[in-house]
Amino acid sequence: MKVYIKSIASYIPENKLTNEEVTKKVNNNGFPLKAGLIDALIGPCERHYADKEEQASDLAASAAKKLLKDIDPDEIDLLIFASASADLIEPATSNIVQHKLGLSCSTFDMKNTCNSVANAIDVACAMIRSGLHKRVLITSGEKPSDSIKYKGLNKENIIRHLAPFSFGDAGVALLLEADEQGEKGFFFQKNISFGQYWDLCQVPGGGSMHPNDGSKLFFDGDTTQLKEKMEIHGPPFLHKCIEEAELTVEDIDFICSHQVSKHTARIINGYTQIGLDKIMVTFPRFGNTASTSMPIAYEQALLEGKVKSGDTVLLLGMAAGLNISVQFMTV
């Protein structure tokens, strides 16, 4: 049995910022960030920030409402909220999303940084194949803008807080169900983790390590080392998955991936030699939207006609932790 993405939608907040505007925010908070530095590091980029009153659940619900217009709510028998973000520690944010959508199905959260949605797809497919659920709604609301450190930056710590300047907020929703004919859907899914690198990128506050320290609620990381480790472990794992899926690079029609900078597509092309025209690029429009990045890339590929029925598409996830996700599907 194949499980496929029946429909997908995203929600992008209206508040748009350019690299220049982010630089101005840093400068206004006391650190003289050099003009053009963000452009040089990540490339020209726009990103959208949610309003302060807009919660992660609101971003998820706004995307999901687009999918539910023509669907009987009773047909949804599982809701997964998959995100690095959350409204609060307890209860699960999925309960809040369920309430905002007026659903009555089972719910739970999944959290694995930028691969949260990718892993939720794995779980949803397994549950549908097992017969436990028939129609699964995956939602995500990412609000990483809350973790950007603007105050207290200095020459000693700035390097550990640069990556979030590319962060953008977004919501996505995906509806998964079985394809009775078995012609379209996921036919290979695998992910791998290298937990020894867990401390390279983190938001240390809010958990049991630093439960009450507000200064720990901002992103802190060595993204250079994370990139180096990803380049060591990523290509061998990807090529092993291609082989296990009984494919060659030539069999892949298109790649939709998580994206952290202007360099992401070039690096993936370096791994695969598939051609830059076969890799969806969304970073200049949305920035790094955490776990919504990869599904937004797939939605954009559909909207722009870059993928068509019968194509073999690779959904490629990369996340702190360190975690890599590879999923092949027939559209």
Salt bridges, closest charged atoms under 4 A:
GLU46 OE1 - LYS16 NZ 3.74
ASP58 OD1 - LYS100 NZ 2.66
GLU75 OE1 - ARG135 NH1 2.49
ASP77 OD1 - HIS133 ND1 3.77
ASP146 OD2 - LYS143 NZ 3.78
GLU177 OE2 - LYS6 NZ 3.75
GLU177 OE1 - ARG135 NH2 2.55
ASP220 OD1 - ARG160 NE 2.49
GLU231 OE2 - LYS227 NZ 3.03
GLU244 OE1 - LYS190 NZ 3.01
GLU304 OE2 - ARG285 NH2 3.11
GLU304 OE1 - LYS306 NZ 3.94
ASP311 OD1 - LYS308 NZ 3.21
